[in-house]
Amino acid sequence: MPTPNSAADIVSSQWEVLGAPQFVSAGHVSRASAFDLLCACCGRGQELTHTLGGELHWDEVFTQAAYHRVLPALCMALRGRPEVPASIQSALRARYLRHCQRAMRFSAELSSVLQHFEARGIPVIAQKGPALAHLLYGDSVMREFGDLDLLVRPADVPKAVDALTELGYEKNLQLSPRQEQAYLRSGYEYVFGRGKERNLIELQWNLLPRFYAVNVDVDGLFARSQEHVFDGCHARTLGLEDQFIFLCVHAAKHQWAQLGMVRDIAAIARFDLDWDFVLHDAKQLGILRIVLVSLMLADVLLGYEIPARVAGLKEIVSTQTLVERITDQMTAMREIAPESSAYFRFILQVRELMSDRAKFIWRLATTPSVGEWQAMKMPNVLFGFYPIVRAARLARRFV
């Protein structure tokens, strides 16, 4: 049985092995140095001078900043630094200006959508996007995002779809009434576009698709939500503890592939969170390992100090190998294809309960998706046979 300090010791020893500037491996100096710089800009500011004094290839820095979606942090950290060449400063400013223009356009778009929903009496929570950027960093341009995420209650989805249609948005997914009914149970979002941009708004009624086996109480999310004002716009956002849990789950879904995800987690974790609530909710949802991996990554990469309430948990010891693997993949900008068997094995590894792993496998194998409906057209009277089609398609893909 580890002592309360042993988890913290493991975190510390991990940083000695993995931390800047020791990510460097043979043949990958440029990539590792660029990643070290991004980590310093996002959290380990005390190491910025040392990192800038090392060997840097700025084309690699720009490539990684774009991949990891941390351009705002990079620009703010390097602005006015004498070690950064004038040409690089100019390139940073140009990229940052384009980002700011896009972020401000999305802020205006979100304000218009929220006002429209309010006028029609549709409760909605603004997720990620400019609202989260302002909440975490005090400025809606200090976080990169590519669309607007809106969370509504499942019962309000039809009204929300109509409201977005009234604003000129088009739903990308067209389903029959029977398919729509099934998709509302198994899926979690509709994507809307307008004009040439096909992915502007994601209308969600859950945090994850059903097969991930994370059974979220959406009504509870709304009950604990809070009002947040950004850029003159009033929006409801998730409560801080729910926001933290959501960011951890979202990052796990995407394999913690981008440093920007860990940056967000570290930022929300620095708020005065109720860690007893967080840990209790994580255990209830079966995502304690996901939360612990997220905090470990925030510590190892960005220097976030894990709260003693969490660092003393014996479960944190089992995350070490997983954290090392994820860190290696982040440094190499390498992701597992979401539709591959390796991805599903990864999801099983980040869940701590056998019962949740079993649910994940069962739901994955038996929950038809849009792919099955498009691959084989069947009349409504045979709709109940789609789980068999799903199982057969998965077997052909993986076996």
C-alpha positions as CSV (number, residue, x, y, z in Angstrom):
1,M,0.0,0.0,0.0
2,P,1.6,3.3,-1.1
3,T,2.1,6.1,1.3
4,P,0.2,9.4,0.7
5,N,3.4,10.9,-0.7
6,S,4.3,8.1,-3.0
7,A,2.0,9.3,-5.8
8,A,3.5,12.7,-5.7
9,D,7.0,11.1,-5.8
10,I,6.0,9.2,-8.9
11,V,4.8,12.4,-10.5
12,S,8.1,14.1,-9.6
13,S,10.2,11.1,-10.9
14,Q,8.2,11.1,-14.1
15,W,9.1,14.7,-14.8
16,E,12.7,13.9,-14.3
17,V,12.4,11.3,-17.0
18,L,10.0,13.0,-19.3
19,G,10.2,16.7,-18.6
20,A,11.8,19.5,-20.5
21,P,14.4,19.4,-21.8
22,Q,14.7,15.6,-21.5
23,F,12.0,14.7,-24.0
24,V,14.9,14.6,-26.6
25,S,15.6,11.2,-28.2
26,A,18.0,10.3,-31.0
27,G,17.0,11.8,-34.3
28,H,14.1,13.9,-32.8
29,V,15.9,16.9,-31.4
30,S,13.9,19.4,-33.4
31,R,10.5,17.9,-32.6
32,A,11.3,17.5,-28.9
33,S,12.7,21.0,-28.5
34,A,9.6,22.5,-30.2
35,F,7.4,20.5,-27.9
36,D,9.4,21.6,-24.8
37,L,9.0,25.3,-25.9
38,L,5.2,24.8,-26.2
39,C,5.1,23.3,-22.7
40,A,7.1,26.2,-21.3
41,C,4.7,28.7,-23.0
42,C,1.6,26.9,-21.7
43,G,2.7,26.4,-18.1
44,R,6.3,26.0,-17.3
45,G,7.2,29.7,-17.8
46,Q,10.2,29.5,-15.5
47,E,11.9,27.3,-18.2
48,L,11.2,29.5,-21.1
49,T,14.6,31.3,-21.1
50,H,16.4,28.0,-21.0
51,T,14.3,26.5,-23.8
52,L,14.7,29.5,-26.0
53,G,18.5,29.2,-25.5
54,G,18.5,25.7,-27.0
55,E,18.4,24.5,-30.6
56,L,15.0,25.5,-32.1
57,H,13.7,25.1,-35.6
58,W,10.9,27.6,-36.0
59,D,9.1,25.8,-38.8
60,E,8.7,22.8,-36.4
61,V,7.5,25.2,-33.6
62,F,4.8,26.6,-35.9
63,T,3.8,23.1,-37.1
64,Q,3.4,21.8,-33.5
65,A,1.7,25.0,-32.3
66,A,-1.0,24.5,-35.0
67,Y,-1.3,20.8,-34.3
68,H,-1.5,21.2,-30.5
69,R,-3.8,24.3,-30.8
70,V,-1.8,26.5,-28.5
71,L,-1.0,29.4,-30.8
72,P,-2.4,32.1,-28.4
73,A,-0.3,30.8,-25.5
74,L,2.8,30.7,-27.8
75,C,2.2,34.3,-29.0
76,M,1.6,35.7,-25.6
77,A,4.7,34.0,-24.1
78,L,7.1,35.0,-26.8
79,R,5.8,38.6,-27.4
80,G,8.7,41.0,-27.0
81,R,11.2,38.3,-26.1
82,P,14.7,39.4,-27.3
83,E,15.7,35.8,-28.0
84,V,13.0,35.5,-30.7
85,P,14.1,36.8,-34.2
86,A,12.1,39.7,-35.6
87,S,10.9,37.7,-38.6
88,I,9.5,35.1,-36.2
89,Q,7.8,37.8,-34.1
90,S,6.2,39.1,-37.3
91,A,5.0,35.7,-38.4
92,L,3.5,35.1,-34.9
93,R,1.7,38.4,-35.0
94,A,0.2,37.6,-38.4
95,R,-1.0,34.2,-37.3
96,Y,-2.4,35.6,-34.0
97,L,-4.3,38.4,-35.8
98,R,-6.0,35.8,-38.1
99,H,-6.9,33.8,-35.0
100,C,-8.3,36.8,-33.2
101,Q,-10.5,37.7,-36.2
102,R,-11.9,34.2,-36.4
103,A,-12.5,34.1,-32.6
104,M,-14.3,37.4,-32.6
105,R,-16.5,36.3,-35.5
106,F,-17.4,33.1,-33.5
107,S,-18.1,35.2,-30.4
108,A,-20.6,37.4,-32.3
109,E,-22.1,34.2,-33.9
110,L,-22.5,32.6,-30.5
111,S,-24.1,35.8,-29.0
112,S,-26.7,35.8,-31.8
113,V,-27.5,32.1,-31.4
114,L,-27.9,32.4,-27.6
115,Q,-30.2,35.4,-27.9
116,H,-32.3,33.5,-30.5
117,F,-32.6,30.4,-28.2
118,E,-33.5,32.6,-25.2
119,A,-36.3,34.3,-27.3
120,R,-37.7,30.9,-28.0
121,G,-37.4,29.7,-24.4
122,I,-34.8,27.0,-25.1
123,P,-32.4,26.4,-22.2
124,V,-28.9,26.0,-23.6
125,I,-25.3,25.7,-22.2
126,A,-22.4,27.1,-24.2
127,Q,-19.6,24.6,-24.2
128,K,-16.0,25.2,-25.2
129,G,-15.6,28.0,-27.8
130,P,-15.3,31.6,-26.8
131,A,-17.2,31.2,-23.5
132,L,-14.8,28.6,-22.2
133,A,-11.8,30.6,-23.4
134,H,-13.0,33.6,-21.4
135,L,-13.8,31.5,-18.4
136,L,-10.4,29.9,-18.3
137,Y,-8.1,32.7,-19.5
138,G,-10.1,35.9,-19.1
139,D,-10.1,36.6,-22.9
140,S,-12.1,34.8,-25.6
141,V,-9.1,34.8,-28.0
142,M,-6.8,33.0,-25.6
143,R,-7.9,29.6,-26.7
144,E,-8.2,28.0,-30.2
145,F,-11.5,26.5,-31.3
146,G,-13.0,25.7,-34.6
147,D,-16.8,25.6,-34.0
148,L,-19.4,26.4,-31.4
149,D,-20.7,23.6,-29.0
150,L,-24.2,24.0,-27.6
151,L,-25.7,21.6,-25.0
152,V,-29.5,21.2,-24.7
153,R,-31.7,18.7,-22.9
154,P,-32.7,15.7,-25.1
155,A,-36.3,16.8,-25.0
156,D,-35.4,20.2,-26.5
157,V,-33.5,18.9,-29.5
158,P,-36.3,19.3,-32.0
159,K,-36.9,22.9,-30.9
160,A,-33.2,23.6,-31.0
161,V,-32.9,22.2,-34.5
162,D,-35.8,24.4,-35.7
163,A,-34.2,27.5,-34.0
164,L,-30.9,26.9,-35.8
165,T,-32.7,26.3,-39.1
166,E,-34.4,29.7,-38.7
167,L,-31.0,31.3,-38.4
168,G,-30.0,29.8,-41.7
169,Y,-27.9,26.8,-40.5
170,E,-28.3,23.5,-42.2
171,K,-28.1,20.1,-40.4
172,N,-25.4,17.9,-42.1
173,L,-27.0,14.6,-41.1
174,Q,-30.4,13.8,-42.7
175,L,-32.2,10.9,-41.2
176,S,-35.6,9.2,-41.5
177,P,-38.0,9.6,-38.5
178,R,-37.2,6.1,-37.3
179,Q,-33.4,6.7,-37.6
180,E,-33.8,10.0,-35.9
181,Q,-35.5,8.4,-32.9
182,A,-32.8,5.8,-32.6
183,Y,-30.0,8.4,-33.1
184,L,-31.3,10.6,-30.2
185,R,-30.8,7.5,-27.9
186,S,-27.4,6.4,-29.2
187,G,-25.8,9.5,-30.5
188,Y,-25.0,12.8,-28.9
189,E,-24.8,15.6,-31.5
190,Y,-25.9,17.1,-34.7
191,V,-23.5,19.2,-36.8
192,F,-24.7,22.3,-38.5
193,G,-23.1,24.4,-41.3
194,R,-23.9,27.4,-43.3
195,G,-22.7,28.3,-46.8
196,K,-19.3,26.8,-47.5
197,E,-18.5,26.1,-43.9
198,R,-20.0,22.7,-43.0
199,N,-18.9,22.5,-39.4
200,L,-19.9,25.7,-37.5
201,I,-22.2,24.5,-34.7
202,E,-22.4,21.2,-32.8
203,L,-25.8,20.8,-31.1
204,Q,-25.3,18.3,-28.4
205,W,-27.8,16.6,-26.0
206,N,-25.1,14.5,-24.2
207,L,-21.4,14.7,-23.6
208,L,-20.5,11.4,-25.4
209,P,-22.1,8.8,-27.6
210,R,-23.9,6.1,-25.7
211,F,-21.4,3.3,-26.5
212,Y,-18.7,5.0,-24.4
213,A,-20.7,3.9,-21.3
214,V,-20.4,7.2,-19.4
215,N,-24.0,7.8,-18.2
216,V,-24.2,11.6,-17.6
217,D,-27.1,13.2,-15.9
218,V,-27.8,16.1,-18.3
219,D,-30.5,17.5,-16.1
220,G,-28.0,17.6,-13.3
221,L,-25.6,19.5,-15.5
222,F,-28.2,22.2,-16.2
223,A,-29.1,22.4,-12.5
224,R,-25.5,23.1,-11.6
225,S,-24.8,25.4,-14.5
226,Q,-23.8,29.0,-14.0
227,E,-24.1,32.3,-15.8
228,H,-21.0,33.7,-17.4
229,V,-20.6,37.0,-19.2
230,F,-18.0,37.3,-22.0
231,D,-17.6,40.0,-24.6
232,G,-21.0,41.6,-23.5
233,C,-22.8,38.2,-24.0
234,H,-24.6,36.3,-21.2
235,A,-24.2,32.6,-21.5
236,R,-24.8,29.6,-19.3
237,T,-21.8,27.4,-18.8
238,L,-21.2,24.1,-17.0
239,G,-20.5,24.4,-13.3
240,L,-16.7,24.4,-12.6
241,E,-16.6,20.8,-11.3
242,D,-18.7,19.6,-14.2
243,Q,-16.6,21.6,-16.6
244,F,-13.4,20.0,-15.3
245,I,-14.9,16.5,-15.6
246,F,-16.1,17.2,-19.1
247,L,-12.7,18.5,-20.3
248,C,-11.1,15.3,-18.9
249,V,-13.6,13.1,-20.7
250,H,-13.4,15.0,-23.9
251,A,-9.6,14.8,-23.8
252,A,-9.7,11.1,-23.2
253,K,-12.1,10.6,-26.2
254,H,-9.4,12.3,-28.3
255,Q,-6.5,10.4,-26.6
256,W,-5.2,13.6,-25.0
257,A,-3.6,14.1,-28.4
258,Q,-3.2,17.9,-28.2
259,L,-1.4,19.9,-25.6
260,G,-4.2,22.5,-25.7
261,M,-6.5,20.0,-24.1
262,V,-4.1,19.5,-21.2
263,R,-3.6,23.3,-21.0
264,D,-7.4,23.7,-20.5
265,I,-7.5,21.0,-17.8
266,A,-4.6,22.6,-15.9
267,A,-6.4,26.0,-16.2
268,I,-9.7,24.8,-14.8
269,A,-8.0,22.7,-12.1
270,R,-6.4,25.8,-10.7
271,F,-9.9,27.1,-9.8
272,D,-11.2,26.5,-6.3
273,L,-12.8,23.2,-7.2
274,D,-14.6,20.9,-4.8
275,W,-12.3,17.9,-5.2
276,D,-14.6,15.7,-3.0
277,F,-17.4,16.3,-5.5
278,V,-15.1,15.7,-8.5
279,L,-13.7,12.4,-7.1
280,H,-17.1,11.2,-6.1
281,D,-18.7,12.0,-9.5
282,A,-15.7,10.5,-11.3
283,K,-16.1,7.2,-9.4
284,Q,-19.8,7.2,-10.0
285,L,-19.3,7.6,-13.7
286,G,-16.4,5.1,-13.8
287,I,-13.9,7.7,-15.1
288,L,-11.6,8.1,-12.1
289,R,-8.7,6.9,-14.2
290,I,-9.4,9.4,-16.9
291,V,-9.4,12.2,-14.3
292,L,-6.1,11.0,-12.7
293,V,-4.4,10.7,-16.1
294,S,-5.5,14.2,-17.0
295,L,-4.1,15.6,-13.8
296,M,-0.9,13.7,-14.2
297,L,-0.4,15.0,-17.7
298,A,-1.0,18.5,-16.4
299,D,1.7,18.0,-13.8
300,V,4.2,16.3,-16.0
301,L,3.9,18.6,-19.0
302,L,2.8,21.9,-17.5
303,G,3.9,21.9,-13.9
304,Y,0.4,21.9,-12.3
305,E,0.7,20.7,-8.7
306,I,-1.8,17.9,-8.1
307,P,-3.9,18.6,-4.9
308,A,-2.9,16.5,-1.9
309,R,-6.5,15.2,-1.8
310,V,-5.9,13.6,-5.2
311,A,-2.2,12.9,-5.0
312,G,-2.7,10.5,-2.1
313,L,-5.0,8.2,-4.0
314,K,-3.6,4.7,-4.5
315,E,-5.2,4.6,-8.0
316,I,-2.9,7.2,-9.3
317,V,0.0,4.7,-9.3
318,S,-1.6,2.6,-12.0
319,T,-1.7,5.6,-14.5
320,Q,2.1,6.0,-14.8
321,T,2.6,3.7,-17.9
322,L,-0.4,5.3,-19.6
323,V,0.8,8.8,-19.0
324,E,4.2,7.9,-20.4
325,R,2.6,6.5,-23.5
326,I,0.4,9.4,-24.1
327,T,3.2,11.9,-23.6
328,D,5.3,10.0,-26.2
329,Q,2.4,10.2,-28.7
330,M,1.8,13.9,-28.0
331,T,5.5,14.7,-28.6
332,A,5.5,12.7,-31.9
333,M,2.1,14.3,-32.9
334,R,0.8,10.7,-33.4
335,E,-2.8,9.7,-33.0
336,I,-4.6,6.4,-33.1
337,A,-7.2,6.2,-35.9
338,P,-10.6,6.5,-34.1
339,E,-12.2,3.7,-36.1
340,S,-9.4,1.3,-35.5
341,S,-9.3,-1.7,-33.0
342,A,-6.3,0.0,-31.4
343,Y,-8.4,3.0,-30.5
344,F,-11.1,0.8,-28.8
345,R,-8.4,-1.0,-26.9
346,F,-7.1,2.4,-25.7
347,I,-10.6,3.4,-24.5
348,L,-10.8,0.1,-22.6
349,Q,-7.4,0.9,-20.9
350,V,-8.5,4.2,-19.6
351,R,-11.6,2.8,-17.9
352,E,-11.0,1.3,-14.4
353,L,-14.1,-0.8,-13.9
354,M,-14.6,-4.2,-15.6
355,S,-18.4,-3.6,-15.7
356,D,-17.9,-0.3,-17.7
357,R,-15.5,-2.1,-20.1
358,A,-18.1,-4.8,-20.6
359,K,-20.8,-2.1,-21.3
360,F,-18.5,-0.4,-23.7
361,I,-17.8,-3.6,-25.7
362,W,-21.5,-4.6,-25.7
363,R,-22.8,-1.2,-26.7
364,L,-20.1,-0.8,-29.3
365,A,-21.0,-4.1,-30.8
366,T,-24.8,-3.8,-30.8
367,T,-25.5,-0.1,-31.2
368,P,-26.2,0.7,-34.9
369,S,-24.7,3.9,-36.2
370,V,-25.3,6.0,-39.3
371,G,-22.8,3.8,-41.1
372,E,-25.1,0.8,-40.8
373,W,-28.1,2.7,-41.9
374,Q,-26.3,4.0,-44.9
375,A,-24.6,0.7,-45.8
376,M,-27.8,-1.3,-45.8
377,K,-31.2,0.2,-46.5
378,M,-34.0,-1.7,-44.7
379,P,-37.7,-1.0,-44.3
380,N,-39.0,0.1,-40.8
381,V,-40.4,-3.3,-40.2
382,L,-36.9,-4.8,-40.2
383,F,-35.3,-1.9,-38.3
384,G,-34.7,-4.1,-35.3
385,F,-32.2,-6.2,-37.3
386,Y,-29.6,-3.3,-37.5
387,P,-27.8,-4.5,-34.4
388,I,-27.0,-7.7,-36.3
389,V,-25.7,-5.7,-39.2
390,R,-23.6,-3.7,-36.8
391,A,-22.0,-6.8,-35.2
392,A,-21.3,-8.2,-38.6
393,R,-19.6,-5.1,-39.9
394,L,-17.4,-4.8,-36.8
395,A,-16.5,-8.5,-37.0
396,R,-15.5,-8.1,-40.7
397,R,-13.4,-5.0,-39.8
398,F,-11.6,-6.4,-36.7
399,V,-11.5,-10.1,-37.3
